[in-house]
Amino acid sequence: MNRRSLPLICLLLFAAAAAAAAQGLRDSASVVKMTVQPKSVTAAVGDPVSWTVTLDIEKDWHLYAHGDPKYYGIAVTGLDSLPLLGAEVAYPAGKQGKFLGETVQLLEGRQTLTVGGFLAAEPAGPMLLELELQACDKKSCLAPAYLQIPLVVEPKR
């Protein structure tokens, strides 16, 4: 397979996943479970805060690491809307693997990422981020999933 055919293959995989979602078939959230710890943090304005997001990916399925140049890697969106200074996400690196003959960075099994920053203002309620991901097995990909990551801050008194 040459590099010129790679964009076409990606487009076809994404189109197939979108068609499956439109037909009500399962999406990537059916094979990836997410938990956030701690459930809430107690902090005052200026304090550092962080949460760990754990992904449990079912056996025989994988995700692509954030920043994988060839496939749809995991990504957290919405950081710029949070009252967090220096907000960052530490993504898992993944391991080198193959998909459709191409070398990629795969995430399998249990993976963790960390979201953190310094509290710039007291939030009025839970802060929400969105984790975008797409699960694939050896032959195909499921429709992408968009999982809500709730970040709860209790004011320090």
N, C-alpha and C positions, 0 to 999 in steps of 0.2 A: 504494500500500500504506500502510495506516495503522499507527500505533504499537501498537494493540491486537492486531493480527495478528502482530506480530513474535515474541512468545514462542511462539506456535503453530508458526510456521515454524521457529524454532530447535529446538523439540521434535521436529518431524517430521524435520529434517535429522539430528539426533542419533540418533533411532530407526532411520532408514534406515542410518546408518553402523554402529550396533550390530548390526543384522540382517545386514549384509554381513560383519562380523567373525565372527558366529556361524556363518555358512555357509563360513567358511574363505577368504573373499576377502581381497584385499590390504588392508592398513591404511596409515595415513599414513607409517609408517616405510619403505614401499616407494618413496616419492617424496621423502623427506627423509633425507639422510645427515649424520651428526654426527661431528665429531672434537673431541678435547680436547687442548689444548696448554698448558703442557708436559705430557709424560707423567707427570712427577713433579717436585716441588719439594723442595729441601733447606732445612729451617728448624728453628729452635729455638723453644721456647715463648716467646711474646711477639712473634715475628717476623710481619711482614705476609706473607700468601700470596695468590696469585691464579692463576686459570686462565682461558683463553679457550675458549669453546665455539663452534665454527663449524658453522653449518647450511648445507648445500647443498641448495636446493629445486629440484627439476626444473622445466624450462621448462613453462609453461602451468599451473603449480600455485602456490598461495600459502598462507600461514599468516596468522593474525590476530595483530596486535601484542598484547603483554601489556597487560591493562587495557582492551582494546577493550570498550566498554559493550554492544555488540550481539551479538557472536559469541564463540566459544570461543577466547580468546587463549592464546598460549604461557605456561606457568607452570612455575617450578622449585619443587619441594616437597622438604622434608626439611632445610632450613637449620637449624631449631631443634634438630635432633638431632646436629649437628656440634660438635666442640670448637673453634669459631671465634667469637671475640668480634667484634661489629660485622659479622657476616656479611651481605653484600649481593649482589644480582644487578643488574647494569646491563644492561637489556634494549634491543634495537634499537627505535627509534621507529617504523619503518615509514613508509609513504607513504600518503597519502589515495587511496582508490580506491572502486569501487562493487561491490557484490555483491547480487544480487536487488533492485536499485534503491535500496539503502541505502548511505550513505556510511560507510566503514569504514577502519581503518588496516591496510594490507596489508604483509606481508613476502614478498619474492620474491627469487630468485637466491641469492646468498651473503649470509648474515647472521651477525653475531657477538654474543655476550653474554659478560659477564665475571662470574665468581664470585670473591669475595674476602673477606678478613677478617684477624684476627690470631689466630695459633695459641694456643689456651688450654691445650692439653694435647697430649702426643704421642699420636696415634691408634694403635690396635693393628693397624690394617690400612688398606686403602683406605676412604676416606669415600665414601659413595654418596648422590647426589642423584637425583631423578627429574625429567625434563623431559616435561611433558605438552604435546602438540600435536595439531592436527587440520588436515590438508591438504585444500584444496578447489580445484576448477577453476572454470570459468565457470558450470557447471550443477549440480554436486553436490559432496559432501564424502565423503572416505574415513573409515573408522573411526578414532577417536583412537589415538595411539600413546603409549607410556610408555617413554621411553628412559632407561637408567641412565647417569648421569654419574659416572665414577670419578675421585675426587680423591686422588692419592697424595702423601704427605709422607714424605720420607726424613729421619731425625733428623740435625741438624747436630752434628758431633763436634768 
